[in-house]
């Protein structure tokens, strides 16, 4: 199996990587700021589920196909970019982003929708697939009696367990720090527009990324 020294190095690397800002963190914190901790938690769970999707793909070798084929990479990349842009447009045009005169504001999105948006945001990001493919094998012990796929699975699950813990902590901090903003209806309207614009920017950024 993987040595304790290698596993501790792996954990340290995962913690650092989880704290680096990216599209998933931006989505999770944006939902937290706009709708509170519960929304942020659902986004974190959805993103984490997307992480398990990538772990499964890495173990089965699907990520290798994605990394080797520029056509497949581009197709997944553009699908993910279009999805993020669509989320942004829906957020900006949602009823809660309109004038207070239009009636009581409704939540920007249901919790189930936030979960699936978080899941698809992560699952449709080919950079995450390539990351798992490139990162996990570095810590595999090929001399071990445990098969390489099982070691990859163990590392992938460990990575996602660490990630969900960090993300839940970030959601709790962001939810507490921005409670006053959500209590002000005028700020909330502009915040929704800002969040929508962020999603659109993330989609455009993803569309321009290369393998």
C-alpha positions, -999 to +999 in steps of 0.1 A: +000+000+000+010+037+000+036+045+026+027+068+055+053+094+044+038+096+008+003+097+022+011+126+045+027+145+016-004+138-004-027+152+023-005+183+026-006+189-012-044+184-013-050+209+015-030+235-003-047+228-037-081+230-021-074+265-008-064+278-043-093+298-057-110+283-088-144+280-105-157+256-079-148+277-050-161+308-067-195+291-073-197+278-038-189+311-021-211+330-045-241+309-036-232+313+001-230+350-002-262+353-021-284+328-003-267+318+030-249+288+045-274+262+035-271+271-002-233+271+001-234+237+017-255+223-010-231+237-036-202+222-017-219+188-016-227+190-054-191+199-062-179+171-040-202+147-059-186+159-091-152+151-076-163+115-071-174+114-107-138+124-117-123+099-093-144+071-109-134+083-144-097+083-134-099+048-120-117+035-151-093+053-174-118+077-190-098+107-179-068+093-200-090+094-231-101+130-223-065+141-219-053+123-250-080+136-273-080+174-280-115+170-296-130+154-265-113+179-243-126+208-263-161+194-264-163+189-227-147+223-221-172+242-243-201+223-227-190+233-192-184+269-203-218+272-219-233+257-187-216+283-165-227+311-187-263+298-187-262+297-148-250+333-149-278+345-172-304+327-151-291+343-119-292+378-134-327+374-148-342+356-119-371+372-101-351+378-070-328+400-090-356+424-100-369+455-083-385+451-048-417+465-063-422+433-082-431+415-050-414+395-022-381+381-035-378+344-039-346+323-034-323+326-064-323+288-067-337+258-049-313+237-029-317+207-054-309+231-083-278+244-065-267+208-058-269+199-095-254+231-107-224+225-084-222+189-096-223+198-133-199+227-128-173+203-115-181+173-136-181+193-169-147+209-161-121+189-181-093+206-161-105+187-130-104+154-149-068+161-161-058+171-126-069+138-111-052+119-139-019+138-134-019+142-096-031+109-081-006+085-099+023+104-084+015+089-050+008+053-062+031+026-050+035+003-080+055-023-059+025-027-036+003-058-035-027-035-037-037-029-073-032+005-089-069+011-094-076+005-057-048+029-047-062+055-071-096+050-056-082+054-020-064+086-029-093+100-048-117+094-019-092+109+006-089+139-016-126+145-017-130+139+020-104+166+027-120+189+001-155+187+016-142+195+051-123+226+038-153+237+017-178+234+046-154+255+068-152+282+040-190+282+036-195+287+074-170+316+074-185+332+043-221+328+055-214+345+088-193+373+073-220+382+047-252+379+068-257+416+069-255+419+031-283+393+026-305+411+051-305+443+029-328+438-001-311+465-022-277+449-017-292+415-024-305+426-058-271+439-069-254+409-053-274+386-075-263+405-106-227+403-094-230+366-089-245+361-123-217+382-139-191+360-120-206+328-135-205+343-170-169+354-165-160+319-153-176+304-183-157+326-207-125+318-189-131+281-191-139+284-228-105+300-234-084+275-215-062+250-233-051+215-224 
